[in-house]
Amino acid sequence: MRVLPVSWAGLAIKMSLSLIAALCVLPFLYHHNALPIVSYHSEWLAVLLGLLAVLAALPVLLSGSLVLPRVALLPLGLVAFLFLQTQLLSPIVNEHVQTAIAYLLWAALLIIFSYNLRQSLVLSHLVQTLAVALLVGAVLVAGIEVVLRFVPKMTEQWGGVGQLASYTDYLSLGLASGLYCWARHEHVRHCLKCCWLQLSPSWCLA
C-alpha cells in the first residue's frame, strides 16, 4: 500500500469534491438543447465531469484497498445482460446498446468511486458537498426560468434544462437539499429562506 503525503491527499480530495459539485450544477446550466434528445450535450458534460472527479481522487483511492460495493453489481449485471442480448437476439441497433452500456459503466464507476471515497473523508463532507451544489444549481436554474419567461417569443426552456420532468426533479432535489442544510447549519437559515422563496413558486408552477 502506497501512502500519499497528507497535503497531496487533501488536495486530491478537494479537487475531486469540487468536480462532484460541478457535476451537480454545470450540466443543468448548459443551454445547448436540440431534438431529438434535448439533454444529450448536458449528459455528456456530466460524464466528463464524473470521469475527471474519479481521476482527481484516483491517487488517494489507489493508496488504499479498493472495494467493490454490492450495489455496483446492478449496473454491471445490466451491462452483461445487454451484451448477451446483442449476441443472442437480432436485429439489435448496436449503437443504442453501446450507448446504454457506456452509461451503465459510467454509473458503476461513480458508485465504486463514491463508496471508496467515503473511506478517505467523513461521509458528511461528501453529503454536504452534494447538498450545497444541488441547492445552488436549483436556485440558478429557477432564476434562469424566471428570466426566460419575460423573453418575447421564447419557447419553453425550463430553466435551460429543456425538459419539464428533469426541471421539476432538479428543483425537488434542490428543495430537499435545502432542508438538509437547514437541519445541519442554523447560521445560514436566513439565506436558505431566500432560496426557498425562489424555488417554491417555480416548483409549484412547473
FENVENRA-V17005 format. One record per residue. N is the residue number from 1. PSI is psi in degrees with one decimal (999 if undefined). Layout:
n->N psi->PSI
n->N psi->PSI
This chain:
n->1 psi->129.3
n->2 psi->129.0
n->3 psi->123.2
n->4 psi->149.7
n->5 psi->146.0
n->6 psi->-39.6
n->7 psi->-43.7
n->8 psi->-39.9
n->9 psi->-43.4
n->10 psi->-39.4
n->11 psi->-42.3
n->12 psi->-41.7
n->13 psi->-41.9
n->14 psi->-41.6
n->15 psi->-41.6
n->16 psi->-42.6
n->17 psi->-37.4
n->18 psi->-39.8
n->19 psi->-33.9
n->20 psi->-42.4
n->21 psi->-42.8
n->22 psi->-35.5
n->23 psi->-32.5
n->24 psi->-9.3
n->25 psi->-56.6
n->26 psi->-42.3
n->27 psi->-27.4
n->28 psi->-10.8
n->29 psi->-0.2
n->30 psi->111.9
n->31 psi->15.1
n->32 psi->88.1
n->33 psi->132.9
n->34 psi->142.2
n->35 psi->154.5
n->36 psi->-14.8
n->37 psi->99.7
n->38 psi->-20.5
n->39 psi->11.7
n->40 psi->-53.2
n->41 psi->-37.9
n->42 psi->-38.9
n->43 psi->-41.5
n->44 psi->-26.2
n->45 psi->-39.9
n->46 psi->-40.6
n->47 psi->-46.1
n->48 psi->-46.1
n->49 psi->-37.4
n->50 psi->-43.7
n->51 psi->-40.1
n->52 psi->-37.4
n->53 psi->-41.0
n->54 psi->-44.3
n->55 psi->-37.3
n->56 psi->-38.1
n->57 psi->-1.9
n->58 psi->-43.2
n->59 psi->-38.0
n->60 psi->-42.6
n->61 psi->-38.3
n->62 psi->-18.0
n->63 psi->-15.7
n->64 psi->-158.4
n->65 psi->121.3
n->66 psi->139.2
n->67 psi->136.0
n->68 psi->106.0
n->69 psi->149.1
n->70 psi->-31.7
n->71 psi->-24.0
n->72 psi->-17.1
n->73 psi->-22.1
n->74 psi->-57.7
n->75 psi->-33.2
n->76 psi->-36.9
n->77 psi->-37.9
n->78 psi->-34.3
n->79 psi->-45.7
n->80 psi->-39.3
n->81 psi->-44.9
n->82 psi->-38.2
n->83 psi->-43.9
n->84 psi->-35.6
n->85 psi->-40.8
n->86 psi->-26.5
n->87 psi->-30.2
n->88 psi->-24.4
n->89 psi->153.7
n->90 psi->151.3
n->91 psi->143.8
n->92 psi->133.1
n->93 psi->102.5
n->94 psi->-35.4
n->95 psi->-38.3
n->96 psi->-44.3
n->97 psi->-41.5
n->98 psi->-37.9
n->99 psi->-44.1
n->100 psi->-41.9
n->101 psi->-40.8
n->102 psi->-43.6
n->103 psi->-42.5
n->104 psi->-39.5
n->105 psi->-38.7
n->106 psi->-43.6
n->107 psi->-43.1
n->108 psi->-39.6
n->109 psi->-43.2
n->110 psi->-35.9
n->111 psi->-47.6
n->112 psi->-42.2
n->113 psi->-48.7
n->114 psi->-41.2
n->115 psi->-44.1
n->116 psi->-26.5
n->117 psi->-29.3
n->118 psi->-27.4
n->119 psi->-15.6
n->120 psi->-8.7
n->121 psi->167.7
n->122 psi->134.8
n->123 psi->-35.4
n->124 psi->-29.7
n->125 psi->-42.5
n->126 psi->-44.2
n->127 psi->-40.7
n->128 psi->-40.2
n->129 psi->-46.9
n->130 psi->-43.0
n->131 psi->-47.2
n->132 psi->-42.9
n->133 psi->-43.9
n->134 psi->-38.0
n->135 psi->-46.9
n->136 psi->-44.3
n->137 psi->-42.7
n->138 psi->-40.0
n->139 psi->-42.5
n->140 psi->-44.8
n->141 psi->-41.8
n->142 psi->-39.2
n->143 psi->-40.4
n->144 psi->-40.1
n->145 psi->-39.9
n->146 psi->-43.9
n->147 psi->-42.9
n->148 psi->-27.5
n->149 psi->-24.6
n->150 psi->1.5
n->151 psi->121.0
n->152 psi->142.8
n->153 psi->23.4
n->154 psi->125.7
n->155 psi->165.9
n->156 psi->118.5
n->157 psi->-21.2
n->158 psi->58.5
n->159 psi->15.0
n->160 psi->-9.4
n->161 psi->-37.4
n->162 psi->-14.6
n->163 psi->131.8
n->164 psi->-44.1
n->165 psi->-45.9
n->166 psi->-37.0
n->167 psi->-49.7
n->168 psi->-37.1
n->169 psi->-41.4
n->170 psi->-42.2
n->171 psi->-37.4
n->172 psi->-42.2
n->173 psi->-37.2
n->174 psi->-42.5
n->175 psi->-43.2
n->176 psi->-39.7
n->177 psi->-35.7
n->178 psi->-39.1
n->179 psi->-39.8
n->180 psi->-46.4
n->181 psi->-34.4
n->182 psi->-43.3
n->183 psi->-28.4
n->184 psi->-27.8
n->185 psi->96.7
n->186 psi->-28.5
n->187 psi->-8.7
n->188 psi->18.9
n->189 psi->-31.1
n->190 psi->-40.0
n->191 psi->-39.3
n->192 psi->-33.7
n->193 psi->-41.8
n->194 psi->-39.6
n->195 psi->-43.2
n->196 psi->-36.0
n->197 psi->-29.3
n->198 psi->-39.2
n->199 psi->-41.7
n->200 psi->-50.1
n->201 psi->-40.4
n->202 psi->-38.9
n->203 psi->-39.5
n->204 psi->-31.6
n->205 psi->-10.0
n->206 psi->999
